[in-house]
């Protein structure tokens, strides 16, 4: 009997050993769903350079092991049946060979939607494309934490997302979502964190947001929400963070916003909010950061802001508010970390009370009316950023300023500072942005400046700096944006800048010599501006070795020789200005292959986004825009412009038909050359062109009818050529009616110049002059006055002679008797 009992226990143990893996492993259905998800990724995304999959973090996902042991998979604790997949940390799945993000097909997510036990799903930073699957995510009814940040999901937020009633954390920031946030948001009653930053969401922000009583953090920055901030937002008593920056909100800040007692961060900058700062704000005892910059707020800057002990960031500049200059001093009760009072009407010297803020790290007093010198006490403060641009400050810079080891941003542009730059400028080796343009600095650039290894941007333009040698920068330094334009530098073009150089502006100086071959060391160069110098020699073929070059301006130099055919290899070039040189030869047909002038982007990026949202004031790119020299701002960007200017040279031959391929051009200027032949009809394909200048050449024939297709044309100049025939009518051509733009041609006609064409005239007999006609009418009346009596006399005479009239004799009576009738 005991043997039977032992055998029974042994059988149970053996069965348990076989069943144990099934109890403590994930369900096979969920395992297969994960493997299917992996296969769908691998089938579409394999490294082009090898057979190794890009998803190395999924190597542990295989059919022979328990999915609960796989990397990035989180399972529940074992229960009486089995372990369930509850979490997937699938952020940054793809290993990128290049800097370009690797897009993934959003349809690959479909297998995951069958794992209904999921409570956490992190798909951030994967660049999934396509619309968010409403039915798919709606199937994950137990979801608590969902992160879709930094993908390329597009379209509107599907309604099923609002029905995830257990959801506490939702991050859909940095996608391509559009449409409105609907009133269904009220169903997310357990939501603690909502992040919708950096999308294209529109419409009014729903009032139902006030129903989310549990909400602690709300981020909707960088969208296109309109209308007023809903008053119901004051119902969110648990709210700690409210970030609504960079939208289009109007009206005033809710007056009762101060009732959000738990708020520590309030950011409403870069909207269109008006009115005054609500006084209720001073009751927010937990508020630490206040950002209200760049709105339409009015009134005096509230002094009570500086009595809020917990407040460390006060960023309220860029509004219509003004500083009460009658207050000589302020005694803040807090220790500020950041202070922005830009455009607040500050006058006089830099306020001395700022010196009491020993913990101050960021100071922005730009666009005021500050005068005086740079105070020594400010130079001695350990600030990270000092922005004093667009004031009236003068004097020289104290060398003590550059002994700081914390200074990272210094912007003193557009003041009246003078003198030489301090020799110890390189001691401030933490500087990343150094902007001193628009002052009266003179002398040479100190050699120590090359010691600032972290320097990213250097702007010394519009000063009186001189010299023919420059500090030699480490080739591996980070400096990428350099503007030395509008100074008095001489010598050859310097090539001592780092390999990271992306923008180099040396225009309006006295540089001479030919273009150096060392330019090709800058493999990342995008913007090269050398206009208004004394550069000579020919355009070299090695320019084609700058494939990243987008903007090349060499106008008003002394370049000779032909335009090289190899220029077409600069595929990203979309602004090329070679005007006012001495170039000869024909325009190469290969110029029509410049891809950057065929397809131009409709959006642009901003240098300000790259550099901590600080205004970057690089020198404008000077171009001949619509017959006027005009500066196009380098910042935010020149990406949306496409220009080709070859005017003012000695180019000859015909205009190549291939120029018609450059459909992205906004300006084409070939004026003041020796071009001949007909105007090619292919120019009618330049669908975006606004200015077309072909004046002062030897062009002949007629203006092609195809130009009526240029719907954005505003300036057409064909004057001083040998053109003939009718000026086309239709589209914009009908209003191209400035006579001077057609002047000095041999036979143009049309309604634009009020010159009828020969074929439009009706054949008629020559009309007599009015004066002669009047004489004939007078003569006719005189003839009638003389001729009538003479004619009458002649008529009487004729009658008389015919015997009608005779001498008077007695009348005889003649009696006519009737004859008798014979019987």
C-alpha positions in Angstrom: 0.0 0.0 0.0 2.8 2.4 0.8 4.4 1.5 -2.5 1.3 2.5 -4.3 1.1 5.8 -2.4 4.8 6.5 -3.2 4.2 5.7 -6.9 1.2 8.1 -6.9 3.4 10.9 -5.5 6.1 10.1 -8.0 3.7 10.3 -10.9 2.4 13.7 -9.6 5.9 15.0 -9.4 6.8 14.0 -12.9 3.6 15.5 -14.2 4.4 18.7 -12.3 7.8 18.9 -13.9 6.2 18.7 -17.3 3.5 21.1 -16.6 5.8 23.6 -14.7 7.1 25.3 -17.9 3.6 25.8 -19.1 2.6 27.5 -15.9 5.5 29.9 -15.6 6.0 30.8 -19.3 4.1 33.2 -21.5 1.1 32.0 -23.5 2.0 30.6 -26.9 -0.4 32.9 -28.6 1.4 36.0 -27.2 4.7 34.5 -28.0 3.7 33.9 -31.6 2.4 37.5 -31.8 5.8 38.9 -30.7 7.6 36.7 -33.2 5.3 37.8 -36.0 6.0 41.5 -35.0 9.7 40.8 -35.2 9.4 39.1 -38.6 7.4 42.0 -40.0 10.1 44.4 -39.0 12.9 42.3 -40.4 11.1 41.7 -43.7 11.1 45.4 -44.5 14.2 46.8 -42.8 17.6 45.1 -43.3 20.9 46.9 -43.4 21.8 47.7 -47.0 25.5 47.1 -46.3 25.2 43.7 -44.7 22.9 40.8 -43.9 22.9 41.7 -40.2 19.4 42.8 -39.0 19.2 46.3 -37.6 17.2 45.2 -34.6 20.0 43.6 -32.5 18.1 44.2 -29.3 15.5 41.6 -30.5 18.1 38.9 -30.9 16.8 37.1 -27.8 13.4 36.7 -29.4 13.3 33.2 -30.7 10.9 30.3 -30.8 13.0 28.0 -28.4 12.9 30.2 -25.3 10.3 31.6 -23.0 9.2 35.1 -24.2 9.1 36.3 -20.5 12.9 36.0 -20.6 13.2 38.0 -23.7 14.8 41.4 -23.7 12.3 44.3 -23.6 9.5 42.1 -22.5 7.8 42.4 -19.1 5.5 39.6 -17.8 3.2 39.4 -14.9 4.0 37.4 -11.7 3.1 33.7 -12.1 -0.4 32.8 -11.1 -2.3 29.5 -11.1 -2.4 29.4 -14.9 0.4 31.2 -16.7 2.4 34.4 -17.0 1.0 37.2 -19.2 2.9 39.8 -21.3 2.1 43.1 -19.6 4.8 45.4 -20.8 6.9 46.0 -24.0 9.8 48.5 -23.9 10.2 48.8 -27.6 11.8 52.3 -27.7 14.6 53.0 -30.2 14.4 49.6 -31.8 16.4 50.3 -35.0 20.1 50.6 -35.0 20.9 53.4 -37.4 23.8 53.1 -39.8 23.6 56.8 -40.7 22.3 59.9 -39.0 19.1 59.7 -41.0 16.2 58.2 -39.1 15.1 54.8 -40.4 11.3 54.9 -41.0 9.3 51.9 -40.0 5.9 50.8 -41.3 3.2 51.3 -38.7 1.4 48.3 -40.0 4.1 46.1 -38.4 2.4 46.9 -35.0 -0.7 44.8 -35.9 0.4 41.6 -34.1 0.9 43.5 -30.9 -2.8 44.5 -30.8 -3.7 40.9 -30.1 -1.9 40.9 -26.7 -4.8 42.2 -24.7 -3.0 41.9 -21.4 -0.7 44.8 -22.3 -0.6 47.5 -19.7 2.6 49.3 -20.8 3.7 49.9 -24.4 6.7 52.1 -25.2 7.2 52.7 -29.0 9.0 56.0 -28.7 11.8 57.1 -31.0 11.2 54.6 -33.8 9.8 56.8 -36.6 6.8 54.6 -37.3 4.9 56.0 -40.2 1.2 56.0 -41.1 -2.0 56.7 -39.2 -2.6 55.5 -35.6 -4.7 52.3 -35.7 -7.8 53.2 -33.7 -9.2 49.6 -33.6 -5.8 48.2 -32.8 -5.1 50.4 -29.8 -8.7 50.3 -28.8 -8.2 46.6 -28.3 -5.7 47.2 -25.6 -8.3 47.9 -23.0 -6.0 47.4 -20.0 -3.4 49.9 -21.2 -2.1 52.2 -18.4 1.1 53.6 -19.9 1.3 54.4 -23.7 4.3 56.2 -25.2 4.3 57.0 -28.9 6.7 59.9 -28.8 9.1 60.7 -31.6 7.5 58.8 -34.5 5.9 59.9 -37.7 2.3 59.0 -37.0 0.0 61.2 -39.0 -3.7 61.9 -39.2 -6.0 62.7 -36.3 -6.2 61.0 -32.9 -8.6 58.1 -33.3 -11.7 58.1 -31.1 -10.8 54.7 -29.7 -7.8 56.2 -27.9 -10.1 58.2 -25.7 -11.8 55.0 -24.5 -8.8 53.6 -22.8 -10.3 54.2 -19.3 -7.3 52.9 -17.3 -4.8 55.1 -19.1 -2.7 57.2 -16.8 0.2 58.2 -19.0 -0.2 59.2 -22.7 2.7 60.6 -24.7 2.1 61.3 -28.4 4.5 64.2 -28.7 6.8 64.8 -31.7 4.6 63.2 -34.4 2.7 64.5 -37.4 -0.7 64.4 -35.9 -3.3 67.0 -37.1 -7.0 67.7 -36.6 -8.6 68.7 -33.3 -8.5 67.3 -29.8 -12.1 66.4 -29.4 -14.5 66.6 -26.4 -14.1 62.8 -25.9 -10.9 63.6 -24.0 -13.3 63.7 -20.9 -13.4 59.9 -20.9 -9.7 59.7 -19.9 -10.6 60.4 -16.3 -7.6 58.5 -14.8 -5.1 60.3 -16.9 -2.2 61.8 -14.9 0.1 62.9 -17.8 -0.9 64.1 -21.3 1.9 65.0 -23.8 0.9 66.2 -27.2 3.9 68.5 -27.9 5.3 69.2 -31.4 2.4 68.1 -33.6 0.1 70.0 -35.9 -3.1 69.8 -33.8 -5.6 72.6 -34.5 -8.9 74.0 -33.4 -10.0 75.1 -30.0 -8.7 73.4 -27.0 -11.7 71.5 -25.6 -13.4 72.7 -22.4 -13.8 69.1 -21.3 -10.2 69.1 -20.3 -11.5 70.4 -17.0 -13.1 66.9 -16.3 -9.7 65.3 -15.9 -9.4 65.9 -12.2 -6.4 63.5 -11.8 -4.3 65.3 -14.4 -0.9 66.4 -13.1 1.1 67.3 -16.2 -0.3 68.8 -19.5 2.1 69.4 -22.4 0.6 70.8 -25.7 3.5 73.0 -26.8 4.2 73.7 -30.5 0.8 73.0 -32.1 -1.7 75.3 -33.7 -4.5 75.5 -31.1 -6.6 78.6 -31.4 -9.1 80.6 -29.4 -9.0 81.2 -25.7 -7.5 79.1 -23.0 -10.6 77.2 -21.6 -11.7 78.6 -18.3 -12.3 75.1 -17.1 -8.6 74.6 -16.8 -8.8 76.1 -13.3 -10.7 72.9 -12.3 -7.5 70.9 -12.6 -6.5 71.3 -8.9 -3.9 68.5 -9.2 -2.1 70.1 -12.0 1.6 70.7 -11.4 2.8 71.4 -15.0 1.0 73.4 -17.7 2.9 74.0 -20.9 0.9 75.7 -23.7 3.8 77.5 -25.4 4.0 78.1 -29.2 0.4 77.9 -30.1 -2.1 80.6 -31.3 -4.1 81.1 -28.2 -5.8 84.5 -27.9 -7.8 86.5 -25.4 -6.5 86.8 -21.8 -5.0 84.5 -19.3 -7.9 83.1 -17.1 -8.2 85.4 -14.2 -8.6 82.6 -11.7 -5.6 80.7 -12.9 -4.0 81.4 -9.5 -6.4 78.8 -7.9 -4.1 76.1 -9.3 -2.2 76.0 -6.0 -0.1 72.9 -6.9 1.2 74.4 -10.2 5.0 74.7 -10.2 5.5 75.3 -13.9 3.4 77.7 -16.1 4.5 78.3 -19.7 2.3 80.3 -22.1 5.0 81.9 -24.2 4.7 82.5 -27.9 1.0 82.9 -28.2 -1.3 85.9 -28.9 -2.5 86.4 -25.3 -3.6 89.9 -24.4 -4.7 91.7 -21.3 -2.6 91.9 -18.1 -0.9 89.3 -16.0 -3.7 88.1 -13.5 -3.0 89.2 -10.0 -4.2 85.8 -8.8 -0.8 84.5 -9.9 0.8 85.8 -6.7 -1.2 83.3 -4.7 0.7 80.4 -6.4 3.1 79.6 -3.5 4.5 76.5 -5.3 5.1 78.3 -8.6 8.8 78.1 -9.6 8.8 78.8 -13.4 6.8 81.5 -15.1 7.2 81.8 -18.9 4.9 84.4 -20.6 7.3 85.7 -23.3 6.3 86.9 -26.7 2.6 87.6 -26.3 0.5 90.8 -26.4 0.3 91.3 -22.7 0.0 94.9 -21.6 0.4 97.2 -18.6 3.3 97.6 -16.2 5.5 94.7 -15.3 4.1 93.6 -11.9 6.6 94.3 -9.2 4.8 91.7 -6.9 6.4 89.0 -9.1 9.6 89.6 -7.4 8.0 89.1 -4.0 7.1 85.4 -4.8 9.7 83.6 -2.8 9.5 80.3 -4.7 9.7 81.8 -8.2 13.1 81.2 -9.8 12.3 81.8 -13.5 10.7 85.1 -14.6 10.5 85.2 -18.4 8.0 87.9 -19.3 9.8 89.8 -22.1 8.6 90.4 -25.6 5.2 91.7 -24.7 3.6 95.2 -24.7 4.4 95.6 -21.1 6.7 98.3 -19.8 8.9 98.6 -16.8 8.1 101.3 -14.3 11.3 103.3 -14.6 10.3 105.5 -11.7 11.2 102.6 -9.5 14.9 103.0 -8.9 15.5 99.7 -7.2 13.8 96.4 -6.7 14.5 94.0 -3.8 13.6 90.6 -4.9 12.6 88.1 -2.2 13.7 85.2 -4.2 17.0 84.1 -5.8 16.3 84.1 -9.5 17.8 81.6 -11.9 16.5 83.1 -15.2 15.3 86.6 -15.9 13.9 87.9 -19.2 12.8 91.6 -19.5 13.4 92.0 -23.2 11.4 94.8 -25.0 10.1 96.2 -21.7 11.2 99.8 -22.2 14.1 99.7 -19.7 16.0 103.0 -19.8 19.3 104.1 -18.3 22.0 101.8 -17.1 21.6 98.1 -16.6 19.6 97.8 -13.3 21.9 97.4 -10.4 19.5 95.4 -8.3 20.3 92.4 -10.7 23.6 92.2 -8.9 21.9 90.8 -5.8 20.8 87.7 -7.7 23.8 85.6 -7.0 22.3 82.4 -8.5 21.3 84.1 -11.7 22.2 81.9 -14.7 20.3 83.5 -17.6 19.8 87.2 -18.3 17.9 88.6 -21.3 17.6 92.4 -21.5 17.7 92.8 -25.3 15.6 95.3 -27.3 15.5 98.0 -24.6 17.0 101.5 -24.3 19.9 100.7 -22.0 22.9 103.0 -22.0 26.2 103.2 -20.4 29.0 100.7 -20.2 29.2 97.0 -19.5 29.2 97.0 -15.7 32.1 95.2 -13.9 29.7 93.6 -11.4 27.9 91.9 -14.3 31.2 90.6 -15.7 32.0 89.1 -12.3 28.7 87.2 -12.0 28.9 83.6 -13.0 26.1 83.7 -15.6 25.6 81.1 -18.3 23.9 83.4 -20.8 24.0 87.2 -21.2 21.9 88.7 -23.9 22.0 92.5 -24.2 21.6 93.0 -28.0 19.7 95.9 -29.5 20.5 98.5 -26.9 22.7 101.6 -26.8 25.5 100.3 -24.6 28.9 101.7 -25.3 32.6 101.5 -24.2 34.9 98.6 -24.3 34.4 95.1 -22.9 36.0 94.4 -19.5 38.5 91.5 -19.8 37.1 90.2 -16.5 34.1 89.0 -18.5 36.1 86.4 -20.3 37.5 84.9 -17.1 34.2 83.2 -16.6 34.2 79.4 -16.8 30.4 79.2 -17.0 29.6 81.7 -19.7 28.1 79.8 -22.7 26.0 82.5 -24.5 27.2 86.1 -25.0 25.1 88.3 -27.3 26.0 92.0 -27.4 25.0 92.6 -31.0 23.8 95.9 -32.3 25.1 98.3 -29.6 27.8 100.9 -29.7 30.6 99.0 -28.1 34.1 99.9 -29.4 37.8 99.3 -28.9 39.7 96.1 -29.5 38.4 92.7 -28.4 40.2 91.6 -25.2 43.2 89.3 -25.7 41.9 86.9 -23.1 38.7 86.2 -24.9 39.7 82.6 -25.4 39.8 82.0 -21.6 36.1 81.8 -21.5 36.3 78.3 -23.0 32.7 77.3 -22.2 31.2 79.8 -24.7 29.1 78.2 -27.4 27.5 81.2 -28.9 29.5 84.5 -29.3 27.6 87.3 -31.1 29.2 90.7 -31.2 27.9 92.0 -34.6 26.8 95.6 -35.3 29.2 97.4 -33.1 32.4 99.4 -33.6 35.1 96.9 -32.5 38.4 97.3 -34.3 41.8 95.7 -34.6 42.5 92.1 -35.2 40.7 89.0 -34.0 42.5 87.8 -30.9 44.4 84.5 -31.5 43.1 83.1 -28.2 39.6 82.8 -29.6 40.6 79.5 -31.2 41.0 78.1 -27.7 37.2 78.0 -27.3 36.8 74.4 -28.3 33.0 74.3 -27.6 32.3 77.4 -29.8 29.5 76.6 -32.2 28.6 80.0 -33.5 30.8 83.1 -34.1 29.3 86.3 -35.4 31.7 89.3 -35.6 30.0 90.9 -38.6 29.4 94.6 -39.2 32.3 96.0 -37.2 35.6 97.6 -38.1 37.8 94.6 -37.6 40.9 94.2 -39.8 44.0 92.1 -40.5 45.1 89.6 -43.1 45.7 86.6 -40.7 43.2 84.7 -38.5 43.4 82.4 -35.5 43.9 78.8 -36.6 41.1 76.6 -35.2 41.5 73.0 -34.4 40.1 71.0 -37.4 38.1 68.9 -34.9 36.5 71.9 -33.1 32.7 72.3 -33.1 32.6 75.7 -34.7 30.0 75.5 -37.6 28.5 78.9 -38.1 30.9 81.8 -38.9 30.0 85.4 -39.9 32.8 87.8 -40.4 31.1 89.9 -43.1 31.2 93.7 -43.4 34.5 94.3 -41.8 37.9 95.4 -43.3 39.7 92.1 -43.6 42.3 91.6 -46.3 44.4 88.9 -47.8 43.4 85.5 -49.2 40.3 83.7 -48.2 41.0 82.1 -44.9 40.5 78.3 -44.7 41.6 77.9 -41.0 38.1 77.0 -39.8 37.1 73.5 -38.5 35.7 70.7 -40.6 32.3 71.2 -39.0 31.9 74.5 -40.8 28.4 74.8 -42.2 27.9 78.5 -42.8 30.7 80.9 -43.7 30.0 84.5 -44.6 33.0 86.6 -45.5 31.2 89.2 -47.7 31.8 92.9 -47.8 35.5 92.7 -47.0 38.7 93.1 -49.1 39.6 89.5 -49.6 41.6 88.8 -52.8 43.1 85.9 -54.8 41.4 82.9 -56.2 39.1 80.4 -54.5 41.3 78.0 -52.5 41.2 74.3 -53.0 41.0 73.9 -49.2 37.3 74.8 -49.4 36.7 71.1 -50.0 37.9 70.3 -46.5 34.5 71.5 -45.3 32.4 68.5 -46.2 29.4 69.8 -44.3 29.5 73.3 -45.8 26.0 74.5 -46.7 26.2 78.3 -47.0 29.2 80.2 -48.6 28.9 83.9 -49.0 31.9 85.8 -50.5 30.1 88.6 -52.3 31.6 92.1 -52.6 35.3 91.2 -52.4 38.2 91.2 -54.8 38.2 87.5 -55.7 39.7 86.7 -59.1 40.6 83.7 -61.2 38.2 81.2 -62.7 35.4 79.2 -61.1 37.1 76.0 -60.2 35.8 72.5 -60.9 36.5 71.4 -57.3 33.3 73.3 -56.2 31.5 70.1 -57.3 33.3 68.4 -54.4 31.0 70.3 -52.0 27.8 68.1 -52.4 26.2 69.6 -49.3 26.5 73.2 -50.5 23.1 74.9 -50.7 23.9 78.6 -51.0 26.8 80.1 -53.0 27.1 83.8 -53.4 30.1 85.2 -55.4 28.4 88.4 -56.7 30.4 91.5 -57.4 33.9 90.0 -57.6 36.4 89.7 -60.5 35.9 86.1 -61.5 36.8 85.3 -65.1 36.4 82.3 -67.5 33.4 80.1 -68.1 30.9 78.5 -65.8 32.1 74.9 -65.3 29.8 72.1 -66.4 30.6 70.3 -63.2 28.6 72.8 -61.2 25.6 70.6 -61.9 27.0 68.0 -59.5 26.3 70.3 -56.5 22.9 68.6 -56.1 21.7 70.6 -53.1 22.5 74.0 -54.5 19.3 76.2 -54.6 20.8 79.7 -54.4 23.5 80.5 -56.9 24.6 84.2 -57.4 27.5 84.8 -59.8 26.3 88.2 -60.9 28.6 91.2 -61.5 31.7 89.4 -62.5 33.6 88.9 -65.8 32.4 85.4 -66.7 32.4 84.5 -70.4 31.2 81.7 -72.6 27.9 80.0 -72.8 25.6 79.0 -70.0 26.2 75.2 -69.7 23.1 73.1 -70.4 24.1 71.0 -67.4 22.9 73.9 -65.2 19.4 72.5 -65.7 20.3 69.4 -63.6 20.6 71.4 -60.3 18.3 69.3 -58.2 18.1 71.8 -55.5 16.5 74.3 -58.0 14.0 71.7 -59.2 12.6 70.5 -55.9 12.6 73.0 -53.1 11.2 72.4 -49.6 7.9 74.1 -48.6 9.0 74.4 -45.0 12.2 75.5 -43.3 14.1 75.0 -40.2 15.4 77.7 -37.9 18.9 78.3 -36.5 17.0 79.5 -33.4 15.7 76.0 -32.9 19.2 74.8 -33.0 20.5 77.3 -30.5 18.3 77.2 -27.5 15.5 79.4 -28.9 17.8 82.4 -29.0 17.4 84.8 -31.9 20.3 84.5 -34.4 21.0 87.6 -36.3 23.4 86.6 -39.1 23.9 89.1 -41.9 21.3 89.0 -44.6 22.2 87.4 -47.9 22.1 90.3 -50.4 20.4 89.5 -53.6 18.9 91.4 -56.5 15.3 90.7 -55.6 12.7 92.1 -57.9 15.0 94.8 -59.4 16.2 95.9 -55.9 19.1 94.9 -53.8 17.5 93.3 -50.8 18.7 91.3 -47.9 17.1 87.9 -47.4 17.4 86.8 -43.7 19.7 83.9 -43.1 17.7 83.1 -40.0 15.2 81.6 -39.7 16.4 80.1 -43.0 16.9 80.6 -46.7 15.7 77.0 -47.5 12.4 78.2 -49.1 14.2 80.4 -51.7 15.6 79.2 -55.0 17.5 81.8 -57.0 19.8 81.8 -60.1 21.5 85.1 -60.9 24.1 85.2 -63.7 23.5 88.9 -64.6 26.2 91.5 -65.2 28.7 89.2 -66.9 29.9 88.6 -70.5 28.0 85.4 -71.2 27.1 84.7 -74.8 25.2 82.1 -76.9 21.7 81.0 -76.4 19.7 80.5 -73.2 19.7 76.7 -72.8 16.3 75.0 -72.9 17.3 73.0 -69.8 16.8 76.0 -67.5 13.1 75.3 -67.9 13.7 72.2 -65.7 14.4 74.4 -62.7 10.8 74.4 -61.5 11.7 75.6 -58.0 13.2 78.9 -59.1 11.7 82.0 -57.6 14.2 84.3 -59.4 16.0 84.0 -62.7 18.2 86.9 -63.7 20.3 86.7 -66.9 20.3 90.5 -67.6 23.3 92.5 -68.8 25.0 89.8 -70.8 25.6 89.1 -74.5 23.0 86.3 -74.8 21.4 85.9 -78.3 18.8 83.7 -80.0 15.2 83.2 -79.0 13.7 83.2 -75.5 13.2 79.4 -75.0 9.5 78.4 -74.5 10.7 76.1 -71.7 10.8 79.1 -69.4 7.1 78.7 -69.2 7.7 75.7 -67.0 9.2 77.8 -64.2 6.0 77.5 -62.2 7.3 79.2 -59.1 9.2 82.1 -60.6 8.4 85.6 -59.4 11.1 87.5 -61.2 12.3 86.9 -64.7 14.9 89.4 -66.0 16.4 88.9 -69.4 17.0 92.6 -70.2 20.1 94.1 -71.8 21.0 91.2 -74.1 20.8 90.5 -77.8 17.7 88.3 -77.7 15.6 88.2 -80.8 12.3 86.6 -81.9 9.1 86.9 -80.0 8.2 86.5 -76.3 6.9 82.9 -76.1 3.3 82.3 -75.4 4.2 79.7 -72.7 5.0 82.6 -70.2 1.2 82.9 -69.6 1.6 79.7 -67.4 3.8 81.6 -64.9 1.1 82.2 -62.3 3.4 83.7 -59.7 5.2 86.1 -62.0 5.3 89.7 -60.7 8.3 91.1 -62.6 9.2 90.5 -66.2 11.9 92.6 -67.8 12.9 92.0 -71.5 14.0 95.5 -72.3 17.0 96.4 -74.4 16.9 93.4 -76.7 15.8 92.8 -80.4 12.5 91.3 -79.7 9.5 91.5 -82.0 5.9 90.5 -82.3 3.0 90.4 -80.0 3.4 90.3 -76.2 1.4 87.3 -74.9 -1.8 88.0 -73.1 -3.3 85.8 -70.3 -2.5 84.9 -66.8 0.0 87.2 -65.1 1.2 88.4 -68.5 -1.8 90.6 -68.8 -0.7 92.7 -65.9 3.0 92.8 -66.9 2.4 96.3 -68.3 5.3 98.4 -67.2 6.5 100.0 -70.5 10.1 100.3 -69.3 10.3 96.6 -69.1 9.7 96.3 -72.8 11.6 99.4 -74.0 14.3 99.4 -76.7 13.2 96.4 -78.7 12.7 96.6 -82.4 9.1 95.6 -82.8 7.1 94.6 -79.8 3.4 95.3 -79.7 0.5 94.5 -77.5 -2.0 95.9 -75.0 0.7 96.0 -72.3 2.5 98.8 -74.0 -0.6 100.3 -75.8 1.0 99.5 -79.2 -1.4 97.8 -81.6 0.0 95.0 -83.7 -0.3 95.3 -87.5 -2.6 92.3 -87.8 -5.1 94.0 -85.4 -5.7 97.0 -87.8 -8.7 97.3 -90.2 -7.9 98.4 -93.8 -9.6 101.8 -94.4 -9.3 104.7 -97.0 -7.0 107.4 -96.0 -8.8 110.0 -94.0 -8.4 113.7 -95.0 -7.0 116.0 -92.4 -9.6 117.9 -90.4 -8.2 121.3 -91.5 -8.6 120.4 -95.2 -12.1 119.0 -94.6 -13.0 122.3 -93.0 -11.7 124.2 -95.9 -13.7 122.1 -98.3 -16.9 122.7 -96.3 -16.3 126.5 -96.4 -15.6 126.4 -100.1 -18.9 124.4 -100.7 -21.0 127.1 -99.0 -19.3 129.9 -100.9 -19.9 128.0 -104.1 -23.5 127.6 -103.2 -23.8 131.4 -102.5 -22.4 132.4 -105.9 -23.6 129.5 -108.0 -27.3 129.8 -107.1 -27.9 133.3 -108.7 -25.7 132.6 -111.7 -27.6 129.4 -112.3 -30.9 131.1 -112.0 -29.9 133.7 -114.6 -28.7 131.1 -117.0 -31.9 129.1 -116.6 -34.1 132.2 -117.4 -32.0 133.0 -120.4 -32.3 129.5 -121.8 -36.0 129.6 -121.4 -36.2 133.0 -123.1 -34.2 131.9 -126.0 -36.4 128.8 -126.5 -39.4 131.1 -127.0 -41.2 130.5 -123.9 -41.3 134.2 -123.4 -42.4 136.7 -126.3 -43.3 140.5 -126.8 -46.7 141.6 -125.4 -49.6 141.4 -128.0 -53.5 141.6 -127.6 -55.0 138.4 -126.7 -57.0 136.5 -129.2 -60.1 134.6 -128.2 -60.3 131.3 -129.9 -63.7 129.7 -129.9 -63.9 126.0 -130.4 -67.1 125.1 -132.1 -68.2 121.5 -132.0 -68.7 119.8 -135.3 -72.0 118.7 -136.4 -72.5 115.0 -136.9 -73.6 114.0 -140.3 -76.7 112.1 -140.5 
